[in-house]
Amino acid sequence: MITKRIIPCLDVRDGRVVKGTNFQGLQDVDSPVDLARWYSDCGADELVFYDITASAEGRRLFTDILTQVARQIFIPLTVGGGIRTVDDFARVLQCGADKVSVNSGALDDPSVIGRAARRYGSQCVVLSVDARRVDGRFRVFARGGRQDTGRELLEWVRYGVGEGAGELVLNSIDTDGVKRGFDLEMLAAVSAAVDVPVIASGGAGSAEDFVTLFETLPRVDAGLAASIFHFRQVEIPELKRRLARRGIPVRR
């Protein structure tokens, strides 16, 4: 049986890890290098590193900090932020990333998904999607949740997977940082629409939220969170023990 993954996320701005609510009100948390080392040591299955203002500011991702993070960890590393071209994939992979996450760049130029998948393989291409409800429908947003693209969520994820994305990260803006649980309705719709691993992001507030996620939606492959791990409201080793007691397969 495939184990469920527990993935901390480092949202990095100006070289520091930050966290907000509904993509707003960002507050300083810690050094990404120190946090990455700690997560690697405490049992995280993977780590996600997002340079969260690179796309909005129209610049490249900060590779110096990324290189330092990659040198500190011994778990898979997914990196995103300011990824717009296949050359951006190359640059990030050379810094030590295992997978590259593309979001706004793919919305601007959807062909980058297929071109990157053909060069590096689908397993390297992660399509990250920020979505929220607009008039009762799931809509895709860009630029860190600042811009409504007008795209319908399920159409976009089906397209991205068809082009070669090997994994999806679904970030629900509606539940981000609220700590009332993952967006099960949105996740159910997406996981039923595609046949690649889906990572749930946005809304975890307790260990029980991960239990609910995996018990309710067994097709979801991983749960991603930030502040509850950063502030040690949920300890990853204890979370995994709790999941295992409920019969949910995890890597110990």
C-alpha positions as CSV (number, residue, x, y, z in Angstrom):
1,M,0.0,0.0,0.0
2,I,1.3,3.4,-0.9
3,T,2.2,5.5,2.2
4,K,0.7,8.9,2.7
5,R,3.2,11.8,2.8
6,I,3.4,14.6,5.3
7,I,5.0,17.7,3.7
8,P,6.0,20.9,5.5
9,C,6.0,24.0,3.3
10,L,8.4,26.9,3.5
11,D,6.9,30.1,2.2
12,V,9.9,32.3,1.7
13,R,10.0,36.1,1.2
14,D,13.1,38.2,1.3
15,G,15.1,35.2,2.6
16,R,12.8,34.5,5.5
17,V,10.0,32.0,6.1
18,V,6.7,33.8,6.5
19,K,3.0,32.8,7.0
20,G,-0.3,34.5,6.7
21,T,-4.0,33.8,6.4
22,N,-5.9,33.6,3.1
23,F,-2.6,34.6,1.4
24,Q,-2.6,37.9,3.4
25,G,-1.0,39.4,6.5
26,L,2.4,37.7,6.2
27,Q,4.4,37.4,9.4
28,D,8.0,36.5,9.9
29,V,8.6,32.9,11.2
30,D,12.2,31.7,10.9
31,S,15.3,31.0,8.7
32,P,14.5,28.7,5.8
33,V,17.8,26.9,6.3
34,D,17.3,26.2,10.0
35,L,13.7,25.1,9.5
36,A,14.6,22.8,6.5
37,R,17.3,21.1,8.6
38,W,14.9,20.6,11.4
39,Y,12.2,19.1,9.2
40,S,14.6,16.8,7.5
41,D,15.7,15.5,10.9
42,C,12.2,15.1,12.4
43,G,10.6,12.8,9.9
44,A,9.0,14.9,7.2
45,D,8.6,12.9,4.0
46,E,9.3,15.8,1.6
47,L,9.8,19.6,1.8
48,V,8.3,22.3,-0.4
49,F,10.1,25.7,-0.8
50,Y,8.1,28.5,-2.4
51,D,9.6,31.9,-3.1
52,I,6.1,33.4,-2.8
53,T,6.7,36.9,-4.2
54,A,8.9,36.0,-7.2
55,S,6.1,35.8,-9.7
56,A,4.3,38.9,-8.4
57,E,7.5,40.8,-8.5
58,G,8.4,39.5,-12.0
59,R,11.8,38.2,-10.9
60,R,13.7,34.9,-10.6
61,L,13.7,32.7,-7.5
62,F,16.4,33.4,-5.0
63,T,18.8,30.5,-5.8
64,D,21.4,31.3,-3.1
65,I,19.1,30.5,-0.2
66,L,17.6,27.5,-2.1
67,T,21.1,26.1,-2.5
68,Q,21.8,26.4,1.2
69,V,18.5,24.7,2.0
70,A,19.2,21.8,-0.4
71,R,22.5,21.2,1.2
72,Q,20.9,20.7,4.6
73,I,18.3,18.1,3.9
74,F,18.1,14.4,3.0
75,I,14.5,14.3,1.8
76,P,12.9,15.2,-1.6
77,L,12.7,18.9,-2.2
78,T,10.1,20.6,-4.4
79,V,10.8,24.2,-5.4
80,G,8.5,26.9,-6.9
81,G,8.2,30.6,-7.4
82,G,9.0,32.6,-10.5
83,I,9.2,29.5,-12.7
84,R,8.3,30.7,-16.2
85,T,10.6,28.8,-18.6
86,V,12.3,25.5,-19.1
87,D,15.5,27.3,-18.3
88,D,14.1,28.2,-14.9
89,F,13.5,24.4,-14.3
90,A,17.2,23.8,-15.2
91,R,18.4,26.5,-12.9
92,V,16.4,25.3,-9.9
93,L,17.3,21.6,-10.4
94,Q,21.0,22.6,-10.5
95,C,20.5,24.1,-7.1
96,G,19.5,20.8,-5.7
97,A,15.7,20.6,-6.2
98,D,14.2,17.2,-7.0
99,K,11.0,18.5,-8.4
100,V,9.9,21.9,-9.7
101,S,6.5,23.5,-9.1
102,V,5.0,25.8,-11.7
103,N,2.0,28.0,-11.1
104,S,1.6,31.5,-12.6
105,G,4.2,30.7,-15.2
106,A,2.1,27.9,-16.6
107,L,-1.0,30.1,-16.6
108,D,1.0,32.7,-18.7
109,D,2.5,30.0,-21.0
110,P,0.8,26.6,-20.7
111,S,3.3,25.1,-23.1
112,V,6.0,25.2,-20.4
113,I,4.4,22.2,-18.7
114,G,4.8,19.9,-21.7
115,R,8.2,21.2,-22.7
116,A,9.5,20.7,-19.1
117,A,8.0,17.2,-18.9
118,R,9.6,16.1,-22.2
119,R,13.0,17.4,-21.1
120,Y,13.0,16.3,-17.4
121,G,10.2,13.8,-17.1
122,S,6.7,14.1,-15.7
123,Q,7.9,13.1,-12.2
124,C,9.8,16.4,-12.1
125,V,6.9,18.6,-13.0
126,V,4.5,19.7,-10.3
127,L,1.6,21.8,-11.2
128,S,0.7,24.0,-8.2
129,V,-2.8,25.6,-8.3
130,D,-4.2,28.3,-6.1
131,A,-8.0,28.2,-6.2
132,R,-11.1,29.6,-4.5
133,R,-14.8,29.8,-4.9
134,V,-16.2,32.5,-7.1
135,D,-20.0,32.6,-7.5
136,G,-20.1,29.0,-6.3
137,R,-17.5,27.7,-8.8
138,F,-13.9,26.7,-8.3
139,R,-11.7,29.4,-10.0
140,V,-8.0,29.4,-10.6
141,F,-6.0,32.4,-9.2
142,A,-2.5,33.6,-10.1
143,R,0.2,35.8,-8.7
144,G,0.0,34.3,-5.2
145,G,-3.8,34.4,-5.1
146,R,-3.9,38.1,-6.2
147,Q,-5.3,37.7,-9.7
148,D,-8.5,35.9,-10.8
149,T,-7.6,34.1,-14.1
150,G,-11.1,33.3,-15.0
151,R,-10.1,29.7,-15.6
152,E,-12.2,26.9,-14.2
153,L,-10.3,24.7,-11.8
154,L,-11.1,21.2,-13.1
155,E,-10.5,22.2,-16.7
156,W,-7.1,23.6,-15.8
157,V,-5.9,20.6,-13.8
158,R,-7.0,18.2,-16.5
159,Y,-5.2,20.2,-19.1
160,G,-2.0,20.3,-17.0
161,V,-1.9,16.6,-16.3
162,G,-2.7,16.0,-20.0
163,E,0.4,18.1,-20.9
164,G,2.6,16.1,-18.6
165,A,2.4,17.3,-15.0
166,G,3.2,14.4,-12.8
167,E,1.8,15.8,-9.6
168,L,-0.7,18.4,-8.4
169,V,-0.6,20.7,-5.4
170,L,-4.0,22.1,-4.7
171,N,-3.9,25.3,-2.5
172,S,-7.3,26.3,-1.3
173,I,-7.2,30.1,-0.8
174,D,-10.6,29.8,1.1
175,T,-9.0,27.7,3.8
176,D,-5.4,28.8,3.8
177,G,-4.2,29.6,7.3
178,V,-7.7,29.4,8.7
179,K,-6.9,26.1,10.5
180,R,-10.4,24.6,10.3
181,G,-9.4,21.7,8.1
182,F,-8.6,20.9,4.5
183,D,-11.0,21.9,1.7
184,L,-12.4,18.4,1.3
185,E,-15.0,19.5,-1.3
186,M,-12.5,21.0,-3.6
187,L,-10.0,18.2,-3.1
188,A,-12.6,15.6,-3.9
189,A,-13.4,17.2,-7.2
190,V,-9.8,17.5,-8.2
191,S,-8.7,14.0,-7.1
192,A,-11.6,12.5,-9.1
193,A,-10.7,14.5,-12.2
194,V,-7.0,13.4,-12.5
195,D,-5.0,10.3,-12.2
196,V,-1.8,11.7,-10.7
197,P,-0.8,12.2,-7.1
198,V,-2.7,15.1,-5.4
199,I,-1.2,17.0,-2.5
200,A,-3.7,18.8,-0.2
201,S,-2.7,22.3,0.9
202,G,-4.4,25.0,3.0
203,G,-6.4,24.7,6.2
204,A,-4.7,22.1,8.5
205,G,-5.2,23.2,12.1
206,S,-4.7,19.9,14.0
207,A,-3.5,16.3,13.6
208,E,-7.1,15.2,13.3
209,D,-7.4,17.3,10.1
210,F,-4.9,15.0,8.5
211,V,-6.8,11.9,9.7
212,T,-10.0,13.3,8.3
213,L,-8.3,14.1,5.0
214,F,-6.9,10.6,4.4
215,E,-10.0,8.8,5.8
216,T,-12.4,10.9,3.7
217,L,-10.4,11.1,0.6
218,P,-8.1,8.0,0.2
219,R,-7.1,9.1,-3.3
220,V,-5.3,12.2,-1.9
221,D,-1.7,11.3,-1.6
222,A,-0.2,13.9,0.8
223,G,-1.0,16.6,3.2
224,L,0.9,19.9,3.2
225,A,1.0,22.4,5.9
226,A,3.1,25.3,7.2
227,S,2.3,27.2,10.4
228,I,1.1,24.2,12.5
229,F,4.4,22.6,11.9
230,H,6.5,25.8,12.1
231,F,5.1,26.7,15.5
232,R,5.1,23.0,16.6
233,Q,1.3,22.9,17.2
234,V,1.6,19.5,15.5
235,E,4.7,17.4,15.8
236,I,5.4,15.3,12.7
237,P,6.5,12.1,14.6
238,E,3.4,12.2,16.7
239,L,1.2,12.9,13.7
240,K,2.5,9.9,11.9
241,R,2.0,7.7,15.0
242,R,-1.6,8.9,15.2
243,L,-2.2,8.2,11.5
244,A,-0.7,4.7,11.9
245,R,-3.0,4.0,14.8
246,R,-6.0,4.8,12.6
247,G,-4.8,2.4,9.9
248,I,-3.4,5.1,7.5
249,P,-0.1,4.0,6.0
250,V,2.8,6.3,6.7
251,R,6.6,6.1,6.5
252,R,8.0,5.8,10.0
